[in-house]
Amino acid sequence: YGKITNAKTGELIPAKISFAGSGEPHAVVAGPDGYALAVPTSQYTIRIEASGYISTLEKLDINALEMRDLEMNFELQPVELGTTVNLKNVLFAQAKTDILPESYPELDLVVNFLKENPSVRIELMGHTDGRGVHDDNVRLSQQRVNKVKEYLVSRGIEPRRIAGKGFGGSKPIASNDTEESRRMNRRVEFVIKKF
């Protein structure tokens, strides 16, 4: 159970929540009081969608949890000029540009978003953690941005709608002291440049 809110204003918004796992998929619509549903123990990919907002994906492993009730609240970014979206499920092989297979569902969300909003232009931004040589990290992050753009174009998005830049480790969102925080810094984001 939980609530879906506008990430900018905090107001509750109606949304569709879909749980896809090893068994039959489950879906529910969140209303003014939020949502609630019962699902069997499994691993799920949760997709949250609302008109006027950028869809998002989350992972959930109920097998690893020892509780009967779980509160999951989600914030959705409104589709506006300047909105930045962290593609947290877009992953690469370490120190390489190979996109890992578990990245494709989130990349496909970006494809769908761009197809549903044909006037939108985005800028992809690639980031690494702070370890290693700065110039090498900038080059790697740019190559990863190029790979993401290639994928989006291969799915029918016009190349002119997608700009991209690699920043290396110059814009961390967490410390570089632990592997968990370094993983947060290794990311690809996009920002809406034209709406």
C-alpha positions, -999 to +999 in steps of 0.1 A: +000+000+000+011+036-004+006+069-020+017+085-053+027+122-052+039+149-074+077+151-067+076+189-070+045+198-050+039+168-028+002+166-038-014+132-042-020+122-079-040+094-095-017+068-111-016+032-125+007+008-106+016-025-123+035-053-106+052-078-130+068-108-116+072-145-121+035-151-119+004-133-132+008-095-134-011-073-110-023-037-115-041-012-094-051+024-098-041+048-071-069+073-061-071+102-037-064+078-007-035+060-024-035+024-034-035-011-017-032-046-032-022-081-022+005-099-042+021-133-037+057-135-025+080-130-055+103-105-072+086-077-090+093-049-114+069-021-105+058+004-131+041+037-120+024+058-147+003+090-146-008+114-173+014+145-173+042+127-153+073+108-162+067+070-157+092+052-134+103+017-126+111+002-092+124-032-082+109-052-052+120-085-038+093-097-014+112-129-009+138-109+010+113-093+033+098-108+065+067-087+068+031-090+058+025-053+051+048-030+031+043+007+025+057+019-008+052+055-016+063+069-050+070+104-063+066+111-100+083+140-118+059+163-137+066+167-175+081+203-174+110+222-188+141+215-167+128+183-150+158+160-143+152+122-142+177+098-128+176+065-147+186+045-117+180+011-134+202+019-164+234+000-156+267-007-173+294-033-170+321-020-147+345+004-165+328-004-198+301+010-221+281-023-223+245-017-213+234-045-189+202-063-200+183-053-169+185-017-181+162-021-211+128-019-194+137+016-180+152+027-214+120+015-230+101+038-206+122+067-220+114+056-255+076+056-247+079+089-230+095+105-260+070+089-284+041+102-263+056+137-262+069+143-297+079+179-291+101+171-261+139+173-265+162+159-238+198+160-228+214+128-215+240+133-187+265+106-178+283+104-145+309+081-130+321+078-094+351+098-083+377+070-085+402+069-113+416+095-137+392+125-143+398+126-181+392+088-184+360+091-164+347+120-186+355+099-217+337+068-202+307+088-192+304+103-227+307+069-243+279+056-220+257+086-229+264+078-266+253+041-261+221+052-244+214+076-273+221+048-298+196+026-281+169+053-281+175+061-318+174+024-326+138+024-312+126+051-335+135+084-317+150+111-339+187+118-331+182+156-331+158+153-301+186+139-279+218+158-269+243+143-244+273+151-223+296+131-200+306+147-167+328+120-153+329+122-115+325+160-113+288+160-102+284+134-074+250+130-056+266+110-027+300+105-012+326+082-028+335+066+005+315+033+001+306+011-028+269+018-022+274+055-024+297+052-054+270+031-072+246+061-067+272+084-084+275+060-114+243+071-132+227+084-164+201+111-161+181+131-186+168+167-184+139+180-204+154+208-226+124+216-247+087+209-241 
